[in-house]
Amino acid sequence: MRVHSILFEVVMAFCLCLFACSSHTPAVSKNDQNQKAVNMIALMPVENHDADTRASNMLRTKLYNELRFKGYPQIAPDLIDSKLMLLTGGKELKNSNDISPKAIEELLGADAAMYCSLKQSKKSTSFFYSPVTVSVRCELHSTKTGETLWNAQYKTTNRSFDLMRTRLEMKFNGDLEASLEEVVGKVMETLPYGPKLRG
């Protein structure tokens, strides 16, 4: 009788453990409402705040590559820029936020437009020390409704030390690229996967 009682308690405890494990399993929805069925993203020119054009071009290239790794079909930046020139009458676009998401849908047929801004600051506090701070913010807007579907931002600082000014400048360039790489990784890790990688 005692053996039956212990066996019954063990079976009950096992069943309760199974129930507890299954009830805490996160629900994964393939039709996640936050993804809003975005299949193609147009990556707009980077809005540049106190950063050189080389840095903003590097950032856009890294973002473009990351969108590919996330499973989104590619729209070449050159194609986007040439289409935007039609809207600006051939003039250089100063602020990509001036272009509405609806215009992007009409020009490129994309489901969403990604607007990113870059802030870069290089402050040399001494002859041998050169920190670089990079801050990036990205927003994804529906081209149908204009609503914000996703946004993220990240900021990082890298510091270089050297006795030679020329080597310090070389290290700064390396730090800038490393900072951009880090920022893009952190910002884009929260972006939902594209159609090529969705389950």
Secondary structure, 3 states (H helix, E strand, C coil): CHHHHHHHHHHHHHHHHHHHHHHCCCCCCCCCHHHCCCCCEEECCCEEECCCHHHHHHHHHHHHHHHHHCCCCCCCHHHHHHHHHHHHCCCCCCCHHHCCHHHHHHHHCCCEEEEEEEEEEECCCECCEEEEEEEEEEEEEECCCCCEEEEEEEEEEEEEECCCHHHHHHHHHHHHHHHHHHHHHHHHCCCCCCCCCCC
